[in-house]
Structures are given as structure tokens and as C-alpha cells.
Amino acid sequence: MAVKHNLLKFSREDLGPSPTRDHVAYSWVTILVLLGLALLAGCAPRPFDVTGRVALLGPFEGRYQEVGYNALYAARLAAQDAGLTQIELLVVDDGGTASSAAERARALHHDPLVKAVLLTGYAAAAPETQAALGDIPALIIGQWGAAPTTDRVFMLASQELGRLLTAPPRINVIEAATLTEDITGSEVFALAQFPLLSKHPESVTIVSNASLPDGDFTERYRSSGLFVPVPGLLATLTYDATFIAFTAATQEDRVTAHAFIANTDYPGLNGTIRFENGFWADAPLHFYRYDTNGRLLPVNRAVE
């Protein structure tokens, strides 16, 4: 790998077999280290030329672990393509709640080498988590019923996305699966588990600024490790966010990293990414529905 990753591993046995377990350090051990001197989790020695870190904060245990692992493979692929060997990828479990995610965010704030953070999932995108990051610039991948609460936070979602939703913006996937009427929902309805839980997935329209991975991306994504699943809806958006964050982390400090992200004009897999008022400006809108086999397919729909 061109970029050395600092990954966390989880000790919970109820995750079941997972090909990624050997790539991550124990979450509670890591939190102790994060609260210590220098976020030095992992067994491999660190290179002496590391000048910055990008943290990926998301769910890697429990109901939403597919969100974290889906982001992990996309982030690793982007980090490799970026070829910035002096930047490390640090992967942190959010603990499953906004309070635990905020605790980890505060720990990240104490490491001066963390110059950008990627947030994905409800807990990581929560206002408490955003505030706890302090002066670290952050990119929220997807909508997650969130909005930037500080000028250091940037949404990879358009400001208009929220008004198109008819489902509650932070609905639990279990509750979402019980809905039977025609609804328009966010990316939580695009999780791989949703069509397995819902008796009527065909009644749901999903709206997102993310584009489905094409064949080339899917092949590269699945070739990045053993038993890697099919990439989800937010995989390409995570790739774009990671590429931006890694480039920002080459800046001298958090102030200049923030300025880099605020002024970015990145030609990503999902179109040009630039920000206005913390949101993705002129972001493309995509609508998706499930076919009878539970596959997510794009559909045409006019935006009122």
C-alpha cells in the first residue's frame, strides 16, 4: 500500500466472521491511547516522516457496522490512489451513540497530527460530535439528518436534500423497514440490510447526492481485499471525501487544511465538489428504487 493505515480492531465477538477484523486495533484500547500522548494504536512501527493523519469516524459495531466497513474499503482505495505516503489513515469506531462519538472526537482533537476527519453515520454526524472536534476540519459523508454546526464542518450533501425527504431524517433502519406507505428517504434506506428487513422495499424512493459505483470502481473496490462486499451507495462519495481530506492533510496545520477544504474545487467521481455555507454546492441529485430482487436502481424523477 502506498499509504500506511492506522486501523482499529474491535473485540466484540457478536460481529461474526469478518475479513476486516485483522485490519483494525481494539476500540477500547485505542480510546485509552487516543486519550494518552499520541494516538499510537496498532502493532506496526510508524514511519518517521508522517506529517498528518486523516481520521475516519463511523460505526464498526452493531446494527450500522456496514456503514463503517463500506466507508473503510472506499477510504483505503482513495488513500492508496492519493499516493501521499506521509499521511496516515486512522479508523475509529464511534461507539454507537452521539455521546461516545463525541468522546472519540475529543480524543482526536488532542492529536495535532490529525488535520481532517471523515464522519459517516448518525452518531458521527451528530452535533455533539461535530462540536467535540474543535478546530479539526471535518467532512460529513452523506446526509444523515445532519447540518454543519460549525464553520469547520462540510457536508457532502446539498442543502436542499433535507426538504425532499418525507421520512424522518434520522429514522432507525428497523423503524424504516416497518413503513409501508410510499416515502422518500435518505441513505439509511439504501443500506444492504434494508430490503432484507422490509416487506415493501419497492415503496421507497431514496434521494441522495451520491452516485452508484460503476463497474470499474466496483472491481477495484472488491479487489482491495479478501471477501470485500459489493460497494454501497456512499462508497464513491467516501472515495471523493477521502481524496480531499488526504490532500488537505498535507497542509501545514489545521488552519490551512480548513482553508484548503473550504476553497476546494475537486473533480470527483460524483461531479465537481465545492462548498457554500458548509454544504455541497450544485450537487447532483439522484433518485433510486428497489427492483423485485432487492437491487438498487436509478430512476428519473423531476425535482419540484
Summary of the structure (lengths in Angstrom):
residues: 304
radius of gyration: 18.1
end to end distance: 45.7
largest distance: 56.8
contacts: 1064
relative contact order: 0.15
helix: 35%
strand: 19%
